[in-house]
Every structure is written in C-alpha cells, then in structure tokens.
Amino acid sequence: MKPRLVILSDLWGKEKSDWVSFYIELLQDKFEIQCYDCCELGKIDTSDYAEENLHNQFINGGIEKAVKNLLKGEKNQIDVLAFSIGGTIAWKAALKGLNVRNFFAVSSTRLRYENETPTGRIKLYYGENDRNKPNYDWFQKHSISFEIVKKKEHNFYTDKDSAIVICNEILK
C-alpha cells in the first residue's frame, strides 16, 4: 500500500493551482494523493478574489477553521506537502495531533511566528528573495532542515523546475 500524501494549496486555493499538477504527476506513482483547497478548508469567501482579502480572512479565523477541518478529514498517518498558507495550516494541525510522518512546506512564511515544532521529519523551502521567510536564527532554534533557493521569489514553487527539485527530495 502506498503512503498517503496530503497536498495543501496556497491562499489562492484550486482557482489558481494548475501548477499543482506538476507535483501530482511526479509523486502519484509513490503516493496515494489527497489535495486540499485551503480556501475550502478555511471557509474563505472567494467572491472578492484579491490577495489582501483572502489573506485577511485566513488571518482572522480562516487558519483555525482550516486546521479543524483538516484534523476532521485526516485520521491516519500522512506525509504533507504544503504551499504558503497551507504550510501554516498543516503545521498548526500537526501541533494539535495530525499524524505527520514527513512534512514538506514551501514558502510558508507565516511559520516564522511559530514557537513550537511538530514531530516528524521536516523540510522547509523558501525563495532567497522572499522577504518574509524566517531568519536563520528561527531555523536554528527549531533545528529544522531547510533550503533557500537562490534567486527565487515567494511563488517559485509554481515553476515546473522547482517542482522537480522538491519532488526529488520527497522521493528520497
């Protein structure tokens, strides 16, 4: 039986997530994959589909709703691949009991506010030019494996080349 991999979207949800297909294509032979739209998990109103609006809804209760809904949906051990806000949701869910074996998060900048670290193998990825990435001291404090991708911005994960690099790490 294949291990279960849960993929969590960024704040745009499935509406702007065509790039997720790169990851699914590369990982589907080794994993049973379940994709979650973080907007749906967090009960986010997408009628005003603007970044600031979506972000504010996540910050003002959407993250907590998404954590609760993810915990309801996932009862067994999983691996996680999460993008941006999805990484924060999965991290918080792991701290509340989500059974995570391997945790991979990409451009999850809000993790810089976290003081606790979930159990399991963790690897975080950030673009070198993402001004909101955690600082080096944060990684050291949490003893977390991370990779800073040279010359890349926050949304570097939407590139097929980046997907290949990240998926190769997951498949190790």
C-alpha positions in Angstrom: 0.0 0.0 0.0 1.3 3.5 -0.9 1.8 6.0 1.8 -0.8 8.9 1.9 0.4 12.3 0.8 -1.7 15.3 1.6 -1.1 18.4 -0.6 -2.4 21.7 0.7 -2.8 24.7 -1.6 -1.6 28.2 -1.2 -4.0 31.0 -0.3 -5.4 31.0 -3.9 -6.9 27.6 -3.5 -7.8 25.5 -6.5 -8.8 28.5 -8.6 -5.1 29.4 -9.4 -3.5 26.0 -8.8 -2.9 24.5 -12.2 0.8 24.2 -11.1 -0.1 21.5 -8.5 -0.4 19.1 -11.4 3.4 19.1 -11.7 3.7 17.7 -8.2 0.9 15.2 -8.6 2.4 13.9 -11.8 5.8 13.4 -10.2 4.5 11.9 -7.0 1.5 9.8 -7.9 3.4 6.6 -8.5 4.7 6.5 -5.0 1.9 8.1 -3.0 -1.9 8.0 -2.6 -2.5 11.7 -3.0 -5.2 13.9 -1.5 -5.3 17.5 -2.4 -7.0 20.1 -0.2 -8.0 23.6 -1.3 -7.1 25.8 1.7 -9.9 28.3 0.8 -12.4 25.5 1.2 -10.8 24.1 4.4 -10.9 27.6 5.9 -14.4 28.5 4.7 -12.9 31.5 2.9 -15.3 33.8 0.9 -13.7 34.0 -2.5 -16.2 36.3 -4.1 -13.6 39.1 -3.7 -10.7 37.2 -5.1 -8.0 39.6 -4.1 -4.8 38.6 -2.3 -5.3 41.0 0.6 -8.9 40.0 1.1 -8.1 36.2 1.1 -5.1 36.8 3.4 -7.1 38.8 5.9 -9.8 36.1 6.1 -7.1 33.4 6.8 -5.5 35.5 9.5 -8.9 36.3 11.1 -10.1 32.8 11.8 -9.7 31.0 8.5 -6.5 29.3 9.6 -8.1 27.9 12.7 -11.2 26.7 10.7 -8.9 25.0 8.2 -6.9 23.3 11.0 -10.1 21.9 12.5 -11.4 20.7 9.1 -8.0 19.1 8.2 -8.0 17.3 11.5 -11.5 16.0 10.9 -10.5 14.7 7.4 -7.2 13.1 8.2 -7.1 10.4 11.0 -4.2 8.2 9.9 -0.5 8.8 9.4 0.3 11.1 6.4 3.0 12.9 4.6 2.4 16.6 3.9 3.4 18.8 1.0 2.0 22.3 1.6 2.4 25.6 0.0 2.4 29.1 1.6 -0.6 29.3 3.9 -1.2 25.6 3.5 2.1 25.0 5.4 0.9 27.1 8.3 -2.4 25.2 8.4 -0.6 21.8 8.3 1.9 22.9 10.9 -0.7 24.0 13.4 -2.8 20.8 12.7 0.4 18.7 13.4 0.8 20.5 16.7 -2.9 19.6 17.5 -2.5 15.9 16.7 -2.4 15.5 12.9 -0.2 12.4 12.5 2.5 13.6 10.2 5.5 11.4 9.2 7.2 13.7 6.7 6.4 17.4 6.5 7.4 19.4 3.4 6.4 23.1 3.3 7.2 25.6 0.5 7.2 29.4 1.0 5.2 29.1 4.3 6.3 32.4 5.6 3.9 32.6 8.5 5.9 29.8 10.1 8.3 32.5 11.3 5.7 33.3 14.0 5.6 29.7 15.3 7.4 28.8 18.6 6.6 25.1 18.7 7.8 22.4 16.3 5.7 19.4 15.3 7.3 15.9 15.4 8.3 14.0 12.3 10.8 14.8 9.5 10.5 18.4 8.5 12.0 20.2 5.4 11.2 23.8 4.5 11.9 25.6 1.2 12.0 29.4 0.6 13.0 31.6 -2.2 16.1 33.6 -1.5 14.3 36.8 -2.4 11.2 36.1 -0.3 11.4 38.9 2.2 9.0 37.2 4.7 10.9 33.9 5.1 12.0 33.0 8.6 15.5 34.2 9.6 18.5 31.9 10.2 18.0 32.1 14.0 14.5 30.7 13.7 15.7 27.7 11.8 18.5 27.1 14.3 16.1 27.5 17.3 13.8 24.8 15.8 16.5 22.6 14.5 14.7 22.4 11.1 16.1 21.3 7.8 15.6 24.0 5.2 16.7 25.0 1.7 16.9 28.6 0.5 16.5 28.5 -3.3 18.8 31.0 -5.0 17.4 34.0 -6.9 13.8 32.9 -6.4 10.8 34.8 -5.1 7.8 33.7 -2.9 5.9 31.9 -5.7 8.9 29.9 -7.1 7.0 26.7 -6.3 4.7 27.2 -9.3 7.6 26.5 -11.7 7.9 23.0 -13.1 11.7 23.0 -12.5 11.1 23.8 -8.8 8.5 21.1 -8.6 11.1 18.6 -9.9 13.7 19.6 -7.3 11.2 19.5 -4.4 9.6 16.2 -5.5 13.1 14.6 -5.9 13.7 15.4 -2.2 10.3 14.0 -1.2 11.0 10.8 -3.1 14.4 10.2 -1.3 
